[in-house]
Amino acid sequence: MPLAEQRGGAELALLHFLAGLPRPRRATVQLCFLEDGPLVSWVADAGYAVSVIPSGRLRQPLDAFRCIGRLRRWIRDGRCEVVLSWMAKAHLYAGPAASLAGVPSAWWQHGLPVSGGVDLLATLLPARTVLACSDAAASAQRRVWGNRAAPVTVHPPVDLDLLHHAALEVPAQDRFGLPSQAFVIGIVARLQRWKGIHVLLDALAVLLPQHPTLHCVVVGGEHRLEPDCAPALQRQVDALSLAGHVHFLGHRTDVPQCLAMMDIVVSASLGEPFGMVIVEAMALARPVVATQLAGPLEIITSGVNGILVPPEDAQALARALARLVGDPGLRDRLGNAAKQHADSFGIPRFVEQVSAVLAEAAT
């Protein structure tokens, strides 16, 4: 695992896998992080054998070679039968190490791959299989030049028990400190342009004159690769006269509770690989409006358990939201159907599917 702090869905999926693995089977799993951080302690406390072998930067070849050599010894000393890189970056180190140790390997494609960079390098390395977070990611992976392994789709899980408890834990009066009559439209996303927060703000500007009680809550912190995104969004709020109706809450560790306090949840991404937050919102019986691209197409049946709209179309998003705001019966119908559908994305299913893929790769 190349990262040792929880930044997004890939890290959360790993935590769900480890938490869901029955305790007798935990002794069969060894983990190695390529940096130190909070997840290392979490994994150790959960009863797993864990090591840290720093990888350094890819632009420093000597560090990379040292890391590969140490990983090779770690694989051999641990008598590993199969090595799984939880992200493409990890496979750049663990793939060669596993090959040198004579052990089969696999890796996760958690995003929508591009034809260059880390995705291409990982694809060029030996692997028995590539796990993909969605059919959309698997299809994109097949198109990457040099692809050698057939991708296998395993949809990420959500912690249904945690979400159900979250719905019960939220006090009725705690609605982000907003007025009691506020109608809350929420989005959970890092502050990056591809997450489409700017589209939601444009849609809110269309809705607000007819629905003055609307408030928009943005749950998500700044991204180090896009430091200009947060100031740009704030300028957009000011330009659209949305001050007082848009609330940036930053990074939160209580996302389930935040979702439970929203009336409608939006995913406005311009290409979401899967969309764990969508499933989490659905598990809480929240009506979801998402873009009809990639991952959301595999989760939502529009008009049945949510609503899909074209990407980067603020007018279409505004129309969908207006329907939901004005029709409590529709919100309830979609929310109830969403909750029922979300039950198929539980952790036990994920653990068994990943385990089956690894068992096949090891043979």
N, C-alpha and C positions, 0 to 999 in steps of 0.2 A: 504494500500500500504506500503510494508516494506521499500522501498527505497525512498529517497527524492532528488535524483539527477539523471540526465539522463545518464545512462551508456551504455544502449544497446536497442535492439528492443522492449523489453517488456515495458520499460518506455515510449518509443516513441509511442507505440500503445495506451497507456493510454492517452497521450497528444492528440493524434489524435481523440480518442473517445470523450474526453471532449470538444475539439475545435469544433467537428462536431455536437455535440448535440444542437438542436435548443434552443434558449434562453428561451422560455417558459418552456421547459422541464428541464432546469438546476436547477430549484427550487426543483425538485423531487429527486435530487441526493445530497447526503452528502458524504464527503470524510474524511477518517482518515488515517494519516500517522503514521507509527511506529517509525519515527525519524524526526528530523527537517532538513530542507535544502531548496535549491532553488525551488524545485517543489511546495513546500507549498505556497510560495508567488505567483507563476505563477497561481496556481489553484484559490487562493483567488482573484487575479486580474481578472480572467476570470468569476467571479461572482458566484463561488460555496461556499457553506458552508463547511469549512474545519477545522479539529481539528488535534492536534498532541498528541498521547499517546505513549510515548517511551516504547519499548518492552524490552530493555536491551538485554542480550545474552541468548541463549537457555540453556547454561550451568549454568545459575543462576535461579533456579526454583522459588524462591520468587519473583523475578522481573517478570517472566512469569505469575505467578498467579495474581500478582497485575495488569498487563496489561490486562489479560482476564477479571478480575473483572471490570476494568474501561471501557473496550470495551462493556461489557454487559450493563452497565448503559448508555453508549453512544447510543447503539442500541435501548434500551427502550425509552430513552428520545427523540430520533429522530423519534420514531414510525416507524421504518424501516419495510418494507414488505419483503425484501430479502437482504442478505448480500453477496457481491462478493469480494473474496480475489483475488487481481490481480496477486499474485504469490503464489506458494506452501508454502513458508515460512510464508506468512501472514495468511494462513489458519490454521496454528498451534495455532494461537491466536484467530482469528476471528471465526473459526469453533466452538470451544468450547463455546465462548462467545455467538454466535448466538443460539446454542443449549440451553444454559442456559436461554436465553431470549425468547425461544419458537419461533424463527424466522428461516425460511429455509435459507440455504446457498449454495453457489457455489464457485468454485475457478478455476483459470487459470493454465493450464500446458503449459508454454511457451517453455519448452525444451524437450529433449528426456529423459524421466525419467529412473532412475536406480532402482534396486530392494531394495536399502537401503537408509539411510539418510533421508533428508527432504521429498523427494518424497514419500517414504514409510509411514512416519509418517502422512503426509497430507492425503494419501489415506485411512488410517485407521480411520480417523475422519469422522463424519457424513457430508454428502453433498447431495443436490438434483441432482447436475450434475457437471461435470468437463468440462470446455471449453479447447479445444486443438488448438494449432496454426497451425496444419497440420494433415492430415490423418496419416502421419508417427508418429507424437507425440501421436495421439489418439490410434493407434495400439499398440505402446509401453506402453501406460498407461494401456491398457486393460490387459497387461501381468504382471503388478505389483501385487505382492501378496497382497491379502486382498482388491482388488479393489471392491468398492461397487456401484459406480455411472457410468453410461454409458457415455463415453466422447462424446462431440459434437464438431466437427471441425468448427472453424471460422477463416479463413485466415486473418492475420493482414493486415492493410491498408497502403497505401502510400498517401502522400499529392500531388495529381496530379497538382493542381494549383501552388503550390510552385515549383514543379519540372519544369513545363512549363515556369514559370518565370525565374527560374535559368538558363535555356538554353539560354534565351534572355539576361541575365545580364552579362554573361561571356565575357569580351573583347577578341577579337581574338588574341591579342598579349600576353595575360596572360596565359601561359601554364606552370605554376609552375616554371617560370624563366628558362625553358629549351631552347635549340636551336630551331629555327623556324622549322627546318627540322625533329625534333624529332618525333618519332612515340611512343605514350604513351600507355603502358599496365598498368592498375591500379587494385589495390585490396583494398577494404575497410574492415578492420578487426582488432580487438584487437590483440595485440601481444601475442598470445597463440598458442601452437603447433597444437591443433586440427583445427585451422583455415587454416592450410596448406600453409602458406606463404613460408615455406622452399621448398615445392614442386614447387611453381612458380619460385623461385630462381634457382632451378635445371633446369627447363625448359628454363629459360632465358639464362643460360649458353650454352644450346644446340643451341639456336636460334641466339645468338649474332654474331658468326663468319660470318653467311650469311646475317645478317641484322644489321649492325653496328649502325644504327640510332635508334635502340630500346632503350627505357628507361622504367624502372619499377618504379611506384609510389605506396608507401604503406601508406595508410591513416588509422591511428589507434594508440592509445596510449598503454602503457604498462599495464599489468594486475597485480594487487597486489598479486594474487595467483601464478603467474609465473614470478617472477622478473628475472629469468635467460634466458627467451626467447629472449629478445632484444639483449643481448650480444651474444647469440648463433647465431642469424640471422646475426649480423654484422660479426662474425667470418666466417660464410658461405660465405658472400659477398666477403670477403678478399680472402678466399681459392679458390673461383671460378673466381677470377680476374674480379669481376663485379663492382668494385669501379668506381664511376662516372656515372654508368648506373642504380643504384638503389638508390632511394631517400625515406627515412623514414620521413614522415611529422608529425608524432605524432597525438594526438587527435585533431580533427577539428570540429568546429560547422557549417562549410559551406560545408557539404558533398554533397548536390546537385550540387553546383558549381564545386566541385572537380570532380564529376562524369562527368559533362558536358565537362570537359577538357580532358577526356580520350578517346582514340580511340577504345580500347577494355577493357572490364571489366571482371575480373576473380573472381570466387568464388571457392576456392580450398579446402574448408572445408572437414573434414573427417567425417562429420555427422551433417549437418546444419539442425536444427529443422524446419525452414521455409526458410528464406532468404529475408528479406525486402530490403536489398541493391540490390539484383538481380532485384526485381521489379522496384526499383527506377531507376536503370540503363536502364532497358527496357523502362520505361516511357520516358526516354531521347533519345530513339532510338539508344542506344548503343548496339552493339553485345556483348553477354555475353557467356563466357565459364564457365561451372560449373560442379561440380562432380555429377555423377548420383547416388546420395544417398538421401534418406529422402526428405526434403522439396523441393529442386530443381526439383525433379521428378514431383512435382505437379505444377510447374510453367512453365518449359521449355519443349517444344516438340523439340527434337534434330533434327537439320536440317531444322526446320520450323521457329522458333523464337529465336534460340540460339543453342549452341552446348553443349552436355553432354559428359564427359569423365570419365573413371574409377578413383576412388579416389587414391591418393598417387602414381600416375603413371606419372612421369615427362615427359617421352617420349611421351605418348599419349597427354598430355597437350601441349607439344611443337609442335606436328603435327597439332593439332587443331588451335593453334595460328598461325603457319606458313601458313595454308590455309587462314586465315582471313587477315593476313598481306599482302599476295600476291594477294588478290582478292578483290578490292574495291567494285565490284558489289555484291559479297556475303555479305560483311559487310553491304551494304545499304539494301539488301533484308531482311537479318535477323533483322537488326535494325528497319526497318519499320514495320515488322510483330510483333516484340517485343513491340513496342509502342502501337500498336492496342490492343494487348493482355493485356498490363498493365492497360488499361482503366477499366478493370473489377475489379481492386483492390482498388477502390476509397474509401474515408472515409464514404460517406453516406451509402454505402452497409454495411460496417462494423458496423456502429452505429445501423442500423436497425436489423442486425442479432444478435448482442449482446443483444439489448433491447428485442428481441423476446425470446431469451433463458432465460433471467432474468424474463420476464413476466410469462413464463411457470413454472419456478422454484418457483415463488411466489404463485402459485395456489395450 
